[in-house]
Amino acid sequence: MPPAVYVIRHAQGEHNVNVLLPRHSSYQVNANADALLTETGKAQCKELQEEFPYLEDIEVILASPLRRTIQTAAYTFAPELEKRQIPVVLVPKAQEISGLACDIGHDANFIKSDAPKLIADAAPSWSAVSLDTTLVDESWNSKVKSPLLSFTNKGIYAPNLAAVHQRAAEMRSWIYNRPEKHIALVTHGGFLHYFTEDWRGYVKGKGTGYLNCEYRKLEFTEDSNGEESHLRECGSTLEKQARPAGLDAHVLHEIEEVAKAL
């Protein structure tokens, strides 16, 4: 059987800060590049840790290599990381979708040296031997704008609809083929809509329906296979009938930037 997938949007980052909506975010044109979590974000991870009912089931944690997602994975799963030495795999295809400064990560060498420190801050006795960074290559942060505001990267990480749809589809199939039965994926609000192919809660002009540190349980559809896979929400998260509608203006900007870059 294919695995159950527990998707988690990262906690509040420095680029998300809005005193009126502390659990959501607001777009800032000069947002922090590859931002870290705020203290509020770390507290959100602790709240998720206490309410997440599948903590002991998770066999592997997949995380976008952006620092806020690495930290969210570490602070949320710290007890299990230390107790069971759960492997953490950094997956560039799960990075956020836009070419904004806050969505472009550091170079591969920096991430490979910095990620163990970020995780150790939350889980000191977790061994970095369990960190897999092999997918983080020199191209992973290549979606950079030129002075003429055209995107220099035309590959899988380009911030345009075709590339985002492609990497979301490849990410689904890659997870479908993994051997684990319970997988956590820590990623971003904009990417989650493409990964799940579910746009509930997204309102044009307002933003995403994913809260910071919100999780949802997903299962693969019966027609999924190793080459083409699709997901649907299941389990207790379906009980959240009242979806938030457009609570994140920052992610709105990311989605609309990508939509324009055809």
N, C-alpha and C positions, 0 to 999 in steps of 0.2 A: 504493500500500500504506500502511496505517496505521503509525505509528511503533513502534519498540521503546522501551520505557519502563524506565528503571533507577531503582528506588525506593531511597532511602537514609533510614534513620532518623538523626536528629540525634545528634551526639556528646554526651558527658556534660556536662550543664549544672550550674549551681550548685545547682539544686533536686534534683539526682539523687545528690548525694554520699553514698556509703556506703563506709567504709574496708574493709569486709569483702568487698564486691562492687564493685570499682572500675570495671568495665565495665557495670554495671547500675545500678539506682536503687532508692531507697526513698522511700515517700510521707512527706512532711512536711506537717503541717496548715497551717503558716504558710510554705510554700515561697516562694522569691523570685518576685516578680511579673516575668513576661517575662524570665526568667533569661538570663544570659550563659554562655558555655562556661567550664569550668574549664581549668586548664593541662593536666590529663589529657585533657580533651575535645579540645583543640587537638592534642595528641600523637596521639589516635585518628584525627583527620582526616589527619594526615601518614601514618599507617600505611595508611589506606584509599587515599590518593593513590598509594602505592607498590604496592598490590596490586590496584587496580581496573583491569581489562584494557581497558576501553572509554574511557579518559580522552580519547584523541584523536578518538573518534567523536562525542562529545557536541556537538550543535549549539546547544542552548539549555538553560539551567538554570532550572527552576521551583522556587521555594522558598516555604514558608509565611512570612508576614511576622513571625513571632515571632523574636526576636533570635538564639536558639540555632540556628535552622535557617539563617538568613542567614549566620551565622558558619561553620556546618558547610559550606555551599556554597562559601564564600570560601576557607577553609583547605584544603578537599579539592581544589578545582579551580584553585587559585592559578596554577600554571604555565600552564595553558591559558587562563585569564582574561587573563593578561598577554601571552601569545604571540598568541592569536587574537582577543582582545577579545570573548569569547563573551557573548551577551546573557543577562542575568538578569532573570527576570520574577517579581515577588512575587504569589503567588496566595492570597488569603484563604480560599478554599474548602478549602485543604490545611492549615489551622491545626488544632491539637489539639482534641479533642472536648468536653472538660469545661468547667465554669464555675469551676474552681479558679483561684486567683490566678496561679499559674505559667502558666496557659494563656490568660490574657487579655492581649492586647498593648497597647502604647501607642497613643495616638490617631494618626490618619492623618498629620497634619502632622509629628509627631515621627518616625515611621517613615520618612517620605520624606526627612527631613533626616539621620537617623541611619544609615540603611542604607548610603549611599555610604561613610561613615566606617568602618563595620564591615567592608565589603569591602576598602577601601583598607588596613586594618591587615594583611590577609593578602596582598593583591595590589596593591602601591602604584602600579604603572604601568597598571593597568586603568582605563579611562575610565568615569566615571559616566554618560556619554552612553548607555552600553549597558545602563543599569538602567531597567526599565519598572515603574513603581509605579501605573499608571493604574487597576488593579483595587482598590487599597487606598482604599476610601471611608470616610466617617464612620461607617458602620454595622459595619465589619469587626470591631471589638472590643466589640460591644454585648451580649455574653452575661454580664451582670452580675446578681448576686443582690441582691434587695431585702432590707431588714431582716427581712422575714418569711420569708426563704429561698426565695421563689418567684422564678423567673427572669423578668426584665423583658422580655427579648428573645424574640419568638415567631416570628422569621423564619428565614432559611436558616442563620444562625449559632447558633441556640438550642441549648443542650446537652441535646437529647433525641433519642431514637432516630429519630423521623420526619425531623427536620432533618438529622441526621448522614447517614442513608441517602440523603437527597435530594442533599445537596451532594457526597457521594462519587460518586453516579451522574452528576451534572452535571460533576464534575471529569473522570471517565473520558471522557465524550462530548466535552468541550472539548479534551482532549488528542488524542483520536481524529481530530479535525478539523484539527489543526495541520499545517503543511506539512513540518516537520522529520521526519527519519527516525530520529534518535537523540536521545531526550529524557531528561534527568535530573530527577527530582523528589525534593527534599529535604523531608522531612515528619516525622511523629511516629508513635510506636509504636501508640497507640490508633487514630488515623485510618487507619493502614495496613491494619488488619484489615478495616475497612469499605470502603476503596478497592479492595482486592484481592479482597474477598469470600472470603477465605481465613483460617481461624481455626486453622490448624496452629500448635502451640506455645503457644496460649493455654490456660491452665488456670484455671478459676474458683477463686478463693481464693488464687491465686499471681501471675498476671499475664501479660504479653505474651510472645511468642516472639521478638521482634525485639531483638537486641543494639544497644547504642549503636554507631552507624556501620556497622551491617550493611547490605549492599546486596543486592538481588535483581533479576534481569532478567525482565521481563514482556513478553508479546506479547498482542495482541488476539485473541479467539476469532473463528472464521470467521463466526459469526452476528452479530457486532458491526456496528453501523452508526453514522451520525452522530447518531442520536437515542437509541439504547440500546446501550451498549458494556460488554463484560466482558473481564477479563484473566486470563491464566494464567501461571504461572511457567515459564520455559524456559531453555535454555542451561546454562552451567556451574553456575549456582546450584542447579540441581536435584540436583547431586551432593552437596549437604549433606544427607545422608539423616537424620542424627541431629539433628532440630530441638531447640533448647533448649525446655524446657517451663516456662513460668511463671517467668521470671527477673526480672520487673520489677513489684514491688508498687506502685510509683507509678502505672504505667499501668493496673494492675488497678483502682485506686481511681477513675481517670478513667473507665474503661469502665463500672464499676458505678454511678457517680454519674449517668452518662447514662442507663443502663438504668432507674434509678429515676424519672427526670424525664419520665414519660410524659404 
